[in-house]
């Protein structure tokens, strides 16, 4: 496989764009040196790079593309909206239609409201601001075991990449542990917490009673419970992971799969809270969300097409079925090569990620790089094994075959040393203070 054009573009990109990409998770430091640097187009679960190489893709736009690239019903809805213009001086009817459709899907029977925006950071930050306003408190508690909630200061200040965030702001975010109800209780007892922010489920499923316990503790201490459904929404269940587990937050943030790659996100939540950002309140107003592009008609048309697809087609069922087939294939290949203790898959079948460990059983970025490298050489682009509605049985079978061959190399590297098989430097974590 040749990456001549990708290498040429990379030099131009790094001269113009800090890091060479506009999203850290898509940066060069996240992939082997012998990898497609720039993708030109995609269809279904296939993508092509600027050198003409074809790959079966997983991860699907950082989990934003659940139906597949260039999914025809979404493109048709977007195209129709584009012909009428996309941004106006007053609201458009599709804003009401999209609001009704989303609330009917994710909050049936609840007295909830919604505000649309363009990305997840917008809506999670709006939720935090609203929680601070209604509680009169400043501190925010976030789950330490979950990787990302926002690009804004309240969250980035709590990461290893906190340069530029004032120390007083950093001090306003505290952490608790997932599946550790005592740590939640301790944080809420010791701090006056405005909001508790967490994903319903990440890699590890909730322990029995954990989510219910979090809900009770937030009620007890007057803390606003915010669920980040960016990943779990439209993947765990059409209505989100909170619905699946029967625990209701005060506010919830949706995005990613809501637009199948188009930029649309939503903050949904209790009317009595959300109205603080509206015109029907006699309490102090909250600047909740106000974005120039937040209600662009084509993005809301994409969201409506996605919602209708989920209502009429077995999308989530397909994600689970194909994810389980892939998980079984990866586990079988790992067992066949004697590396089950070193490579494997985690999380739900609809959202598979993999782990890579060294000969001592420790998490290893060099071995992750090797696995990525060997999959890419066999036509699979897999920063994770996150499946889409477009992945067919044939795609999964081809992926398992690629995994089988890659693990043969992995097994040799465990014995001989990974450096012998790596072509270039290892990948690096996004959140690190220095390069």
PEKAKA-V541942 format. One line per field, one symbol per residue. ss: DSSP state (H for helix, E for strand, C for the rest). psi: psi as a letter, one per 20 degrees, with the letter a starting at -180 (. if undefined). Layout:
# PEKAKA-V541942
ss->???
psi->???
This chain:
# PEKAKA-V541942
ss->CCCHHHHHHHHHHHHHCHHHCCCHHHCHHHCCCCCCCCEEEEEECEEEECCCCEEEEECHHHHCCCCCECCHHHHHHHHHHHCCCCCCCCCCHHHHHHHHHHHHHHCCCCCEEEEEECCHHHHHHHHHHHHHHHHCCCEEEEECCCCCCCCCHHHHCCCCCCCCCCHHHHCCEEEECCCCHHHHHHHHHHCCEEEEEECCCCCCCCCCCHHHHHHHHHHHHCCEEEEECCCCECCCECCCHHHHHCCCCCEEEECHHHCCCCCCEEEEEEHHHHHHHCCCCCCCCCCCCCCCCCCCHHHHHHHHHHHHHHHHCCHHHHHHHHHHHHHHHHHHHHHHCCCCCCEEEECCHHHEEEEEECCCCCECHHHHHHHHHHHHHCCEEECCECCCCCCCHHHHHHHHHHHHHHHHHHHHHHHHCHHHCCCCCCCCCCCCCCC
psi->pqlghghghgggghihppijqiphijrhiiqrhmqohpqhrqpcjqqprijjqpqpprgmlljhnhiqqloghghggggghhijqiprhrrqhhhgghgggghhgilpiqmrrqpqahrhhghhhhggggghghhjrhqppqpijphphqirhhghijriljpipqghghiiprqrqqjnhhhgggghhhqnpgqopqqgpdhpqpqpigghgggghgghjkppoppokgghpjggqhjrhgghikpprhqqpqbdihjlhqoprppqapghghiijbjlqjrpqpnfpnphjhkphhhhhggghgghghhiqmghggggghhhggggggggggghjkkhihprqraqhilprqqpqahjjqpphghgggggghghijkpomiakprriiorggggghghgggghhhhggghhhgiphhhipnaqrrqqgnqhq.
